[in-house]
Amino acid sequence: MLLVVDDEEDSRQGLSRELSRYAADYRIVSSASAAEALAQLEGLRAEGAAVALILADQWMPGLTGIEFLARARDLHPTARRGLMISWGDLSTPERIVEAAALGQAEFYLQKPAWAPDERFHQGVTESLAAWWRTRGGQFEAATVIGEYPSARVHEIRDLLTRNNVPFGFHRNDSDEGRAALERLGVPAHAGPVVALYNSIVLVDPTNVEVAAALGVEVRPTQRTYDLVIVGAGPAGLAAAVYGTSEGLSAALLELEAFGGQAGTSSLIRNYLGFPRGVSGVELASRAYEQAWMFGTHFIYGNPATSLAEDGAERVVGLLDGSEVRSRAVIVATGVSYRRLQVPELESLVGAGVFYGAATVEAQAMTGKPAVVVGGGNSAGQAALHLSKYAARVTILVRSQSLAASMSQYLIREIESVSHIEIRYGVEVIGCGGDGHLERLELRDRASGEVGLLQAAGLFVLIGAEPFTAWLPEAVSRDEWGFILTGPDIEERWTQARAPSLLETSMPGVFAVGDVRHGSVKRVASAVGEGSIAVRVVHEYLASSTRPAPRR
C-alpha cells in the first residue's frame, strides 16, 4: 500500500488523484493528520500489511513531516519514506538535510505542480522499485531449492542477488520445496537445485553452469581485443563503458559478480547524481547494461590466472586453460574482505556467518540479533540495512572511533537508530551454535575480559586483501599486494618514456580502483580511475603504433 499524509484538503486530494495511476497494484490511503496516519500504521502493522511507500507533507500541526516519518520508521522499517515540500518553499533545506543524515526520511519530493507531473512520478517509481528489490518481485528467473542453512545454497543465492537475477527460494524440507522437487523429478537430497525460467533444471551446479544456462558468456568470443579488463567492479565497468564507447574492442572478465564489493552495498547515498541514493546492485546493473549496449564482451566465471608479454600483445590466461590476447590490459580486480582467523567460524560460513554484506540474508534476521564486524562504510551500510529487520544490531569495532574509517553521514544515521549499538575495542575470538550461529565469544582488547554475545548472524566486513596473486613478478606490488603504478614504479621502469599515470611496471598493463596502491577506496574515485585509464590506454596504443623517431 501507499500512504500519503497532508493536512491541507486540496493538496491531499490532488496527491490522491496523482497517485491513482498506481491503484491497480497498490492500495492508496490518505490521512489528514500525522496522528491519524500513525494510528493507521499501527493497525496495518497488526494486520501484517506491506507498506511500500509513505509520503508526508512537512508542515502539519502537531508533528512535522520529518517527526512523523521518524515515528513511521519504527512501525514499518522497510517502507520507503519521502518528505513532500511545495514548490518555492525555501524554509526547509536544513531540516531535509538533517532528516536524511539521521535516516528519518530517505528522500524528498516536490509536490505535483501540474498533472501529470512525471518528475514527481519518477521519484515515486524509483522508490517503489527500490522497495521491491529488497522484497523480491513476482517474476523469478530462477528458483533455488536446497537445504537451509547451507554454505553452498547461500553462495548461489548471494551470487544471484549480486548479479541482479530475480529468484525465489524454497527449503527442500518445506511443502513448497518438496512439491517443486517432485514436479521436477529431482530427489530430495540431490543437492541445491536451480530451476530456470527457460525450463532448464540444474542439480548441484557450479556458478559457471548457472551463468551459462542464463545466457551469460563464459568464454571469449574472439581471440584478440584492443583491451581486456580484468574485474567488473565500478572501476572495471567504467573502463568498459568509456573504452567501448570510444571505439575499442573490449572484453571484461569477472569471477563472481558484476559490481564487485560495491554491489553488496544496500544503499550508496553519496554517489554523484543519485540524490535518493542507489543500491550497489542497481548501480552495477545500470553500468553493465550501459557497457553491453556499447559492445563490451562480458565473460563470467572464467577469471584471469596469468599475464604475460608477447611482443606488442599482452596474453591473459584463463581458468579453463584458454587465453585471450589484447593490445592493452586494465587490472581492476579489487579486494576481498579479510577473514577473522577464528577457526570455529569457518564451519558456520553460510550458516549464520557471512563475509560481506550478504543482503540476501537480511530478511532472515527478522526479530533476531545480528552482529556486524568492521568500521568502514560497507559495515555501516550493512548495519543500517540489517536494522530494518533485526531486533538488535551490534557493530564491533577494534579501534576506539569510527571517524577515521566511516563517512560522517553514516555515523550520524547509525547513532540515530535506537537498536544499533556500537562496541569499541572488542574482537571476536570464538563462536558457538548447533549447526547455525547462536553466540559469539568476544574479548575486550584493553582489559582482556571475555564475554558472550547472542547472535543469529555475523556479517564480517573488515580490511581488504587485493586480488593480485595471479599476476607475474613483472607487475610490481607493495608489501600488502596492492599494485604500484605511475611514479611509484620508476625504479623498476625500463622504457625510454616515462610510465603513464595508472601504468604498472609491465608496459601496456594498467591498474585502477581498490587494487591499486594509494587508491581512495570510494566508488566515485574508482569510476574516475576507470575512465581516466581509457584515455591513458589510447595514448599508449597511439605511441606503440607510431614509427620510432630517427636518430
N, C-alpha and C positions, 0 to 999 in steps of 0.2 A: 504494500500500500504506500501511497504518497500522502504526507500530511503537510498542509500549509496553514500558517498561523499569522493572522493580521487583524488588528482591532478595527481597521477602517473598512466599513461595509463595501464601498465601491471598489476599493483596491482588492479586497478579498474575493469579490465576485469576478472581477477581471482576471485574477490569477486562476480561479477555478475554471473559468471559460478557457483560458490559455492552456491549462493542464488537461483539458477534456480530451485532447488527442491521444492521451495515454490510457483512457478509460477502458479500452478493450482488454488491457493486460494488467492494469493496476486499479485498485480501489482508491478513489480520490476523496480525501477527508479534509475539511477545513474547520478551523477553530477561530473564535473571535477574541480569545484571550489566552495568555500563557497558562493561567490556572486551569482553564477548560482543557487545553491541549495536554497538560501534564496528567490530568485525570484520564483522558482518552488513552494516553500512552501506558498508564498503569494498567488499564483494562486490557489493552492489546497484549501487554506482556503476559498477563494472566491467561489469556487465550492462546498464547504461543504464536501470535500473528507475526508475519515477516514484514517489518517496516523497512522499506528500501531507502526512502528519502524524506528528510524533514526540512522544510523551508520556513524561516521565521523572519518577520519584519523586525528591524532593530528597535524602533521607537514604539513601545507598547506600555500601557500603565501597569504598575505592579512589578513586572520583570521586564528588563530589556530583552531583545532577541538573543544577545550573547549569553545573558544569565540563564535564559530558558534553555538554550542549546546545551549549555554545560550540564544542566539537570537532565536533559533528554539523553545525553551520552551515557549516564548511569543506568537509565532504564532500557535503552536499546543501543548497546555499544557498537554494533556492526552497521547501524543505519548511517547513511551519508548525511551530513548536516551542513546546510547552507544558510548564510545570513543574507537577507534581502535589504537593499537600500534603494532609495528613489534617485532618479536622475538629478544631478546637480546638488546632491546632499554632500557638502564638504565638511560636515561636522564629525564624521566617524572614522577617518583613516587610522588614528592612533588606536581606537578601540578594535578595529578589524585586525590590525597587526598584532595587537595583544592577544586577541582571541585565537588567532591562528597559531601564535607562538605557544600558547598554553593548551592547544588541542581542543578548545571549546567549540570552535567552528572550523570546518575543513576548507571552506571556500566562501566567497561571497558572489552574489548575483545582483545586477541592477534590474529592478522590476521592469516588466514589459512596458515599453513606451508606445507601442503600436501592435496591431495584430495582423498576421502572426509575427512575433519577434523571434527570428531564428537565432539571434545571438543568445537570447535567454534560453532557448531550447538546446543550443549547443552545450551550455553548462549543465542542463538537466540530463541530457542523454549521456554525456561523459560520466556524470556521477552515477547514473544507473548502470552503465557498462562496468564501472569500477566495482559496484556492489555485486553485480552478477559474477564477476571474475572470482571474487572471494567465496561466493556461494556455490558456484557451479551452474552452468546453463542447462537447458533441456537437451541440446544435441550432444551426443557422445561419439567422438571419432573413434574412441577406444573404450572398451570395458575391461577392467582388470579384476581378476578373481584369484584370490590366494589367501594364505594364512595372515593373521594379524595378532600380534606383531610379527614382523619378518623383515630382516635386513634387505633381502632381495626385492620383496614387494614394495618396501619403502623406496628403494632406489628407482624402480620402474615408475612409481607414481611421481616421485620428485622430478625425474627427467621429463616426463610428460608435462608436468606443470611448468617447469622452467623453459620448455620449448613451446609453450602456449598451445598445447594439444588438449582440447576439451575431452574429459574422460569421466567415467563412473567407476566406482569400486564396490565390490561385494566380498565380504569374507567367505571363504569356502565352506564354513560351517553354519552360515546363515541360510534361511529359507530361500532368499533370492539367489544366493551363490549356488546352493545345491541344485535349484531349478535350472539355472543357467548352464551349469556343468552337464546336467543330464540332457538338456536341449542340444548342447554342442557335442555330446558323445565323448566327453573327456573324463577320465577317472578323477575322483575327488582329491587324491593326493599326488597328482601328476606333477605338481609344481605350479608356479604362477602361470596363469593363462591370460593372454591378451587377445580379445576378440575385437576385430576392427570393423568399421562401418562398411568396408568393401567386401565383407564376408570372409576375410582371411582370419584364420584362428591359429595363434602361435602358442605352443606349450613350452614353458620354461625357456623363453627366447633370450638371446643376447640383445644388448641395446642396439647394435647394428642391424640385427634382424628386424626389430621393431621399426627402425627408421626406414629400412629398405621397403618394408611392407606398406609404409605410409607414403611411399613415393619419393623419399629423400635420396639424393645421390650419395653413394658411399665409395665411389671411385672417380678419379679424374675423367673428364670427358675428352680431354686432349692431352698430348704428351708435353707440349711446351707452351708456356704462357709468358706474357710480359712481366707479370707479377704474381708471386704466390704469397699469401698472407696466412700466417700460422697463428690461429687463435681468434675466436669470434666474440670477444668482449667488446665494450664500447670503442676501444682504440682500433681493433681489427675491423669492426663493422664500419667505422668512419673511413678507414683506409679503403675498404671495398667500395663504399659509395663514391668517394672522390676519385678513386682510381678508375673504375669502370665508366663513370660519368665523363671522365676526361679522355676516354678512348683506349685505355689499357685493357688488354685481356687479362682477367684476374681470376684466380682460384682461391677460395678461403677454406682452410682446414679447421675443423672443430671436433674435439673429442667428446664433450659432454653436452653442453647446452649453449645455444646462441644467446649472448648477453653476458656470459661469464659470471663473475660474482655479483655484478650489478643486477643481473637477472633475478637474484634471490631477494632483492630489496622489496619490501611490501609497498613502500611509498618513498619516492625521491622528491622532496619538496623544494630543493634549492637548485634545480636544473633549469637553465635559461629557457624561457618561453612556455613554461608549464606552470602558470600561477596556481592552478588547483592541484598541482603535484602529478606525478606519473609513477606507476609501478615499474619496477625493473623489467618485468616480463613484457609489459606493454611497450616500453621504450625499445627494448630489444626487438620485439616483433615488428614495430614500425621500421626500424633500421634494416632489419632483414629484408622486409618487403621492398624497401627503397633500393637496397643494393641489388636484389634479384631483378627488379624492373630495369636496372641499368645493364644487366647482363653478367653479374657475378656468378661464377660456378661454385656452389656450396658443396663441400664434401664432408659428410658427417661420420664420426666414429672410426675414422681411418687416419689417425694422427701422424704427425711427423716423428720419425725415430732417428733420423740422421740428416746431416747437412754437409755438403762438400762442394768444392770448386771444380769446374771442368771448363777451362778456358774462360770464355765470356759468359758462360751459363752457371747457374747455381742448381745443384741437384738435391732435391729433398726426398729422402727415403721414407716410405710409408709403412705402417704397421703390417699390412698384408703382404709385404715383400716387393711391392711395386715402387715406382719412383715417378716424380714429376719434375720437369725442368722449367726454369724461368730465368729471365734476364736480371731479375732483382727479387729479393725476399724481404718481407717485413715480419719480424717476430713480435707477436702480441699475445703471448701465451699466458700472461697474467700470473696470478699467485693462487695458492690454496691455503685454507686455514690450517694452522698447525694443530697437531694432536695434543691432547693433555698429558700424555705419558703416564696415564693411570691404567695399569693392565686390566683391572676389573671392568672398566668402561667399554673396552673393545668388544667384549662378548654381548654387550647390550646395544651396539650400534644398530639403529633401525627399530629398536625395541625400547624407545624412551630416550636414547642418546643420539643426537644428531649433530653433525659438523656442518655449520652453515645455518641459514635462517629457517630452512625446511618449512616454508609457508604452507605446504600441503598438510602438515601435521597440526597447524594451529587450532583448527576446529576440534581436533581430538583432545585438546587441553581444556575443553569447556568444563568449568566448575572444578578444575584441578589445579594444583600448584605447579608452576613452571619456573625454570631457572635458566638465565642467560649468562654465559661467561664471556666477558670481553668489555672493552671500554671505548671502542670506536663507533663510527656512525652506523655501521651494519648491525652492531649489537644493539644500539639504541633503537633503530627502526624495528628490529626483531622484537624487542621488549614491548614497544608500543602496539605492534600488531597482535602479539600474544595477549596483551591486556584486554583486547576486545572479547576474549573467550575465557581465559584462565581466571580462576578465583584469586590467585595471587601470582605476581611475577617478581622474582628476586634477581637482581643483577649483581654478579660477583665480579669485583674488580681488584686486581692485585695491587694497584697503586692506591694513593690516597686522594686522587682527584680525577675528574673526567675532563677538566678544562683543556688539557693538552692534546687530547685524542678525539674528542667529540665536539661537533658543531654546537654553538650556544643555543640555537633554536631547538635542537633535540633535547638538550639538558633541561631547558625550561619546560618543555612539554612533558618530559618524563616526571619532573618534580610536581607537575600539576595533577598527575594521576594517583589517586589515593592508594590503590592496591599494587603499585610498583614500589619496591623497596630496593635501595642501593646499599650494598655492603662492601665497604672498602677494606683493603689489606687482607683479603682472605683468598684461599686457594682450595681446589678440590683435591683430596688425597685418596678418596675411596668411594665406593657406592655399594648398594645392595638392592635386592629385589628378586622375586620369584618369576623368572622368565621375562620380566619387564622392570624398568627402573622404578623404584619406590622411594629411595632415600639416598642422600649424598653425605659423605663424611668430609667436613671442612676443617681447615686449620687456620687460625689467626697467625699471620706471618710475623707479627711483632711479639706476641706473648707465647706463641706455640700452643695455645689452648685449642683442643679438638672438640667438635660438636657435630650433631646430626641435623640435617635439614630434609624435610619431606619434599619429594619432587617426583612428579609423574613424567616430566620431560626436561631434558637438559639440552640446551642449544649452545654449542661452542663456536664462538667467533673471535678467535684470538690470533694475533700475529700473522705473518704471511711468509710462505716459502715459495720462491719463484719456480716455475716450470722450465728449468733450463738444463736438466741433467742430460737431455738428448743432444745437446749442442757439442760440437767439437772444441778442442782446446784453442783452436784458432779464433774463437769468439771469446774475448776476454770478459771475465766477470769479477765482481768484488768478492770479499770473503764470505758473504752470505748467499752468493749465487746470482745476484742481480747483474744484468748486462751493462757493461761500460760502453758509452757512446761519446762521439764528438771529442771535445778537448780531453776527456778522461782517458783516451786511448793513444795519445800522441807518442808515448814511449814505445808502443808496440806497432805503430803505423809504419808501413813500408812503402807506401806510394809517394810519388813526387808531389802530388797535390795534397792539400790538407783534407782531413776527414770532414765529411758533412756533419751537420748538427746532430742528427739522430743515427749516424752510421756507426756500425760496430767495427771491430778490428779486422773483420773479414769484409773487404770491399764489396759493395753491392748488397750487403745484408744490413738491415736497419732494425732498430728496436724501439717500440713505443708502448706507452701505458705502464701498468704497475710492474711489469717485468724489468723495466729499465731502471738502472741505478739513478737515484736522485729524482724520481718521478713524484708528483704531488699526491697521488692516490685519491683522486677525485674523478667522477665520471666526466665532468666538463673538460678537465685537463687531458684525460685520455682521448676524448673525441678530438680535441685540438691537436694533440700529437699525431693522431692517425691522419688527419687532413694535411698537416704540415709535411708528414713523411712522404705523401704522394708528390708534393712539389719537389722535394729533395730527390725522389726517385726519378722524376722527369729530368732533372738536372744531371743525375748520374747517367741515365740512359743516353742523354744527348752527348755527354762528354765521352762515353765509351764507344760511340759510333763516329765521333768526329775524327778526322785524319790527324795523326800526330804532327806537331809543328816541326818544320825543317830546322836543323841545327846549322 
